[in-house]
Amino acid sequence: MPAIFSAFVGATTAMLPATLDAWIARAAASVSPMIRDRTILVAAVFTVALLYAACRLHQFFVPPRALRHLPRAPIAVYLRWILKGGGFLALNDAIMRAVREDALRTGLIASMSDTPRVYLRWFVGVWIVAVSNPDDAKTVFLNHELYEKGRINVGYAREFFGNNVAGAQRQRKVVTRVRAVDHVGDPARHLIAHWDALGVIDPSQWMQRLTLDALSSAAFGHTMDSIHHPDNPMVTTYNRIIHNLFQQGPLLNPLYKLTPGAARLRHDMKAFNNQVFAMIEAKTAERDLRRASGGGKIEDESHRDLLDMMIDAQQGTTFSKEDLRSNTVVFFLAGHETTATALSFALYLLAMHPGVQQRARDEVIQIMGDLPSKPTPVDQVPYPTVEQERQFTFLNCVIKEVMRLYPSAPQLPMRIAMASSTLSDGTHVPAHTHITVDMWALHHAHEYWGDDADKFNPDRWAESVLPDGTVPMQPGARGYTWAPFAGGQRICLGQQFSLVEQRVVLAMMLLRYEWTATQTGRQNMTRRSE
């Protein structure tokens, strides 16, 4: 053994903790006499650890051999974005530009305006097959036995959201019975009271607070009141959790879970979960008391919240309180974050296209009637009834176009191939490969949307309107080229709630205001003449 290596191993041996030193001594006693020399054993352990680390680094930076032919962006593109903390839109533009350059270089596409049908994405050391064509999107959505639900096990996302597998179909039916109209109108009125006083607003934070209040009302039976009290402890705890869960930078640290930041996140998750469990206990006790007094369950569904319905649905099953908690949290995220994003972009695009804004307003007035000529008190600003919100046609076209251009969850859903499979272009996907549908690329592909794919044009949906004025919101209605909520059995849990919420909020804003965009990206909300 070279002298320098012997010296290094000797020094390493001297630094070993007592427990590890004792383990090596026991290991040495149990192996062949030929390798009982402690120096040789330490060298062997060190070499194995080094080889393991090298293997992990190789997997971290180099895609699997079977997938290396697929176009991909250099990892430097991702790392630069993670370290700089740029916005998602900038990241996605950079990724797709690099992917197209790679695909063009290898002859997979003919020009930079084309989109490769399949490419590779990278997420904190995990390589993901991304499909950006409707044929494979449909297969991934519908063949749930081949492409099973999966998550990348980094950070604390799995611990917070759970697996959401037990009783999924039963709980999905429960969620569709929650009437969003009954939970959105009052928070929207509270928002209007603030906007009347402010005039110029940044819609993003306000939409986050509005949808949080609507979702807490729907999920728990009472609002968090974040519009009036954004510093509410449960609100601030939830916001910290969501912010930290989706920060990729800290996840690059292999010792992340030992850091103070991870400890704070665990503390916040425990505090939030304890509050949710307390609500479950209170709801269960209230339900038991109601039944004991002969009241039975509440028959009027408009007075029931999600938690109450889920507790009823799980009776007589193996559904646990943890399952209730995780499903409530997933519904919370699906209906809050995604809807807030969609509404923020809708307000922005309507500000940039006043003609479209006026057409949407005209339809709302035609269906709901205009505000009275005298100033309307905030608590009397109408919101659409269930029957009225179902009559909107052009407003639904606006919503579909907003979600095409800016899908709230650009990559859906994360799946794992349970067996080897072949995609429509002949790409072989090995078993246990992560696979996703790149909604952003699919929604912006010129191959499916034409030369104006990047333009806001609600009229592109006119041809899909049914004779009764209904605008289909299923992904199959346009051959799976539009699927912001995914599809199949695992379509987004909060889809219907989100769509109703968007219709109600936009209808109320269109009745109350006319708005334009300022140079700083904010919106100037002007009350309409009444």
N, C-alpha and C positions, 0 to 999 in steps of 0.2 A: 504493500500500500504506500503511495507517495507520502513523503514526510508532511507536506502541507495539509493533505487530507486527513492524515492521522492526527495532526495537531488540532484540526477543526473538530473532528469527531470527539477527541478528548475533551476539548473545551465544552462541546455540546453536552457531553455526559456529565460534566461538573455542574452544569446549569439546570439539569433535569429536576423537576419537583420531586419531593419525596415519594408521592404516590406513584408517579410515572417510573421513578427509579425502582421502586419495589415491584411494579408490574414487569419491567424488563428483567429483573432478577428472577421472578417466577417463570417468565417466558423462557429465559435461558436455561432454566433447570429442566424444562419439559421438551426441549428440542435436542436434536442430535448433538453428541459431544463435539462434532466437527465445527459447529457454529456457536458454541457456548461462550466464546470470547465476547465480553461485553462490548468491546469496541466494534467488532464486526457486526453484532446485532444492532447496535445503535446506527451504524452505517446503513444496514439493510432497511431499518425503519425509516430513516431519513430519505433513502433513495426511493422507497415506495411512496412516501408522502410527496416527494418532489415529482415523481412520475404522475401521481394522481392530480396534483395541481396543474402540471403541464397539460394533461388530458382535458381537465376542466377549462383551462384557458383556451385550448384549441377549439372545444365545443362552443365556447363563448363567442369567439371571433370568426370561426370558419363554419359555414353551413354543412349539413350532412352531404356526403358524396352524391347520393341519389338526387339531390336538389340543387346542386351547384350550377347546373345549366340554366336555371331560371334567372331572369333579370332581377337585379337588386340594386339598392342604393348603398354606397359605402357606409360602413359603420360610423365613420367620421361625421356624416350628415346628422345622425341621431345624437351622437355625443356632443356635437357643437350646439345643437338645440337644447339638450338636457342641461349642459353647463351654463349656457347663456340664459336659459329660462324664457325662451321665445314663445309666442302664441302658437296654437295648433295650426291655424291657417298657414302660417309661414312654414311650419314643419312639413305639412302635407304637400305644399307646393314644391318644397325642396326635394322631398322624397320622390314625388312623381316625376319631377324633371330628371332626376338622376336615374330612375328606373327606365324612363323612356330613352334616355341617352344610351343606357346599356342595351336595351332591346333593339334600338336602331343600329347600334354597332354590330350586333350579332345577326341582324336581318330578320328579327321577329316582327318588327313593324316597319312600315314604309316611310313614315314621317313622324315628327314630334307631336302632331295633333292626334295620332293614333294612341290607343291604350292597349298594352299587352293583356291577354286574357287571364294570365296567371303570372304572379311574380312572388318574390320573397320579401317579407318584412322582418325586422329585428326588434325584439323587446327585451332589454336588460339580459342579454345572453341567450334568449330563446328565439329560434328561427321559426317563422310562421308562414305557411303557404297562404297567400292572399288571392282569392279569385275575384275578378272584376268583370265577369260576363254573366248574363242572366241564366244560361244553361246550367252552369256549375252552381250558381247561387241557389237555384231551385233545388238542385240535388242536395246541397248542404242543409238547406232549410227542411226539406221533407224527409230525407233518409236519416231519421234520428237514431236508428239502430247502428248504421255504419259510422255516422258522425255524431258521437255522443257529446253531451254537454261537458265542457271542461273549462278550467281556469288555470292560468299560469300561477304556480305557487310561489310567488314572491311577495314580500311585504306581509301585510295583514288583511288583504282584501277577503281572502277565504274565511278568516276568523270572523270578520264583521258581517259579511253577507250570508255566510253559511252555504250549504250545498243546494238548498231549495229543491230537493228531489222528492221528499216524502209528501204524498198527497197533492202533488203539483196540479193535476187536472181538477181535483175537487176545489182547491183554493183558487184556481183560475176562474172557475165558474162563479165563485163568490165575488171576486173582484169585479166582474162584468156587471154585477147588480148594484154596485155603488154608484149613486146618481151624482155626477159631478156638478150639475147645475145647482143642486141644493147646498153645495159647499163653496162655490166660487163667487157667487154674487156679492155677498157681504164683504169679503176681503177686497174685491175690486172696488167697491164703494169707498172703503177706507183708503185705498190707494188714490182714488180720484180726489179725495179731500186734501191729500198732501200735494198732488200735482196742481190742483187749482191754485194753491198758494205759491208754488215754486215757479211754474211757467216753463223754465228750461230744465230738463232732467236728463240723467244718464239712465236709460231704461234697464240696463243689465242687472244692477243691484236691486232695483225696485221689483223687477220680475222674479228674482230669486226669492224675495221676501213675500210677494203675493202668492206664488205657488207653494211656498213652504206653509203659509197659513191655510191655504185651501187643502193641501195634503194632510196637514195635522188634523184639521176638522174631519176630513173623510176617514182618516185612519184611526184616530183616537176619540173622536166625538167632541173635541174642543180644540180651538185654535191656539197656536203658539204666540199669536199676536206680534209677529216680528215686524209688521209694518209700523206699528206704534212703538214697539220695544225691541229694536234689533239687538240689544245687549242682553236679552233674556238668556239665562244660563244654558237652557237646553238648546236654544238656537245657536249660541256661540260654540257650544261643545260640538254640535252636529257639523257646523261649518268648518271647524278645525279638523274634524275627522275626515271629511270629504276632501279638504284641501291636501292633507298630509297623505291620505291613502293613494292619491293619484300623482304624487310627486315622484318622478323617476330618478332624479339625481341621487337622493340618499340610497336608493336601491342598488346603485353601483358598488356601494361599500359592502364587501362580503361579511363584515361584522356589524351590519346595520342594526340588527336586533339587539345588540349590546350597547347602542348609543343612547344618550339622554333623549334625543328626539323620538326614538322608538318607545322609550319608557313613557314619555308624555302621551304618545298616541295610545298606548295600551291603557293608560289611566283614563283618557277621554272615552275610549271605547267601553271600558267597564262602567264608567259613570252613566253614559248614554244607555247602555244595555240595562243597567239597573232601573233606570227610569221607565224603559219599555216594559220590563218584567213587572214593575210595580203597577203599571197600567193594566197589564194582563191580569194580575191578581185582583185588582179593583173591579175590572169588567166581569171576571168570573164570579166574584162575590156578589156583585150587583145582579147578575143573571140568576145565580142560585137563590138569592133573596126574593127576586121577582117570581120565580117558579114556586118557591115555598109559600108565598102569599097568594098563589093561585093566578098570578098575572100571566104566566106563560111567556112566550117570546113576543117581541114587538112585531106586530103585523105590518104596520106602515113602514115600508123599506126606506122612505125618505128620512125617517128618524133613527135609522140604524147606521152605525159606522162599520168600517172594514173589520176592526178587531172584534166587534160584537158578532158579526156574521161568521168570521173564521172560527171563533170559539164554538159557535153552534155547529158549524160544519165538521169540526174535529171530534165531536162527541161520539164515543163508541169506536174510535180508531186508535192507532198507535201514535198519532200526531202529538208531538211533545210541545212544551212551552218554548223550547229552543226553536222548533220548527215555526211556531207562531211568530216568534221574534224575528227570525231571519226573513220570513215572507213579508212581514210588515215593513222591515227595513228596505227590502228590495223594491216593494211597491212605492215606498217613500222616495227612493232614489229615482225610480223609473218615471214617476209622475211629477217630481219636483225639478231635478236638474235638467232633464231633457225638455220639459215643457217651458221652463224659464228661458232656455237657449232659443227654442223655436219662437217664442213670443218676442224676444229681444231682436232677433233678425227680422221678424215680420214688421215690427214697428220701424226698423231702420229702412227696409226695402220700400215700405209704403211711404215713408218720408221722402225717399229718393224718386218715387214715381207717383206724383200727385194725381195723375189721371187715373191710375189703378186705385188709389186711395178713394177717390170720389166715386168710382163705379161700385166699390165695395160698400161705401156709405149709402149710396142710393138703394142698394139691395136691402141693407139692414133697415133703412127707413120704410121701404115698401112692405117689409114683413112685420116689423115691430111698431111702426108708426114713429113720427118724429117727437122730439121733446116739445113740451108746451112752449108757447111764445114767451112767457115770463121766465125769469131765472129759476131753474129747477134745483131744489135742495139736494145735497149729495145723497141723503138717505132715500130719496125718491127717484134717483136715476134708475131706470128699468134695466133688468137683465132678461135675456130671452128665456122663455119657458122651454120645457122639453120639446114641445111640439114646434115652437118657432125655430129653435136652433137646428132642427132636422130639415128645415125648409131652405137653408142657405145653399146656394149653388156656386155663385162666383166667389164668395168668401172661402168656400171649401177648395176651389181652384187655387186661390191665393195661398192657403195653408199648404196644399200639396206642393206648390212650386217653391215655397220657402223651405220646406223640408227636403226637397230635391237638391236645392243649391247648398243648403247648410244642414245636413242630417245631424241630429243631436248626438248620435253615437256612430261615428264614421266607420268603425269596423265592428260588424256584428255577423253572427254571434261567434264567440270563441268555441271551437269544437276540437275534439281529438278523434283522429281516424282510428277506429277500433280494429280495422283490418286493412290490408293493402288495397288500394283502389286506383282507378284511372280516371282522370278528368277528361273533359271534352276535347282538349287539344292533344291528348295522348300522354300528358304528364303523369308519371307514376308517383303516387303518394304512399310512402311506406306506413305500415301500422305505427300507431302512437305518435304520429306527426300532428302538430297543432295546425289548424286550418281555420280561416275566417273569410267572411265576405267583406270586401272593401267597398262599403256603400258610397264613400266619397268618389272613388274612381268610377264606379258603375254609374252614379248619378251625373257625372260630368263627361262621360265618354261620348265623343262626337259620333261614334258608330251607331249609337242608339237614340241620340237626341238632336243630331244635326249640327250645323255650323254655329247655331246660336245656343249651344249647350251651356255656355257660361253666362247667359243672359237671363234676367228675370222676366218671364213671359207666362203669366197665368193662363193666357188664352190657349196655350198648347194642350191644356186639359179639356178644352171644349168638346173635342170629338169623343171623349170618353163619358160624357154626361148621359145618364139614362133618361128615357122618356119622361119619367116623373121628376126630373131635376136632381136626382141623387148623383153624387160624385163617388164612385167606388174607391174605397180606401184599402182594398186587399192587394197584396203584391202581385197576385196572379192576374189582376185586371189589366195590367200592361206587360204581361209576359215576364214578370220579375225584374224589370229594369228599374222599378221604383219600389223600394222596400226599407224605408227608414225604421220600421218597427220589426224587422226580420220577417219570418213567416213560419208556416207549419205549426206543429203542436206547441212549439216553444216561442211563439210570437210574443212580443213584449207584453208583460203583465199589465202595464198601465196604458196600453194603446187607446182604448175607448175613453178612459178618463182624460187623457192628455188632449185628445181631439175635441172633446166637449169643452174642456177648459179653454182651449185656444179660441174656439168659436165664441164662447161667452165673453171672454175678456176683450177680444178684438171688436165684437159688436158693441160693447159698452164704450170703448175708447172712440170708435167711429161716430157714435151718437154724440158724445160729449165734446170731442176735440177735432180740430184740423191741425196737422203738425208738419213741420219741415225740419230738415237736418241742418245743423250748424256746422261751421268749419272745424270744430273740435270733435265732431262725431256724436254730439248730443242731439236731443230732439227739443224743438221749441213747440210746446203744447199750447195752442190757443183755443180757448173755449169758443165754440160756435155761437153765432147769434141765435138767440132763442126767442 
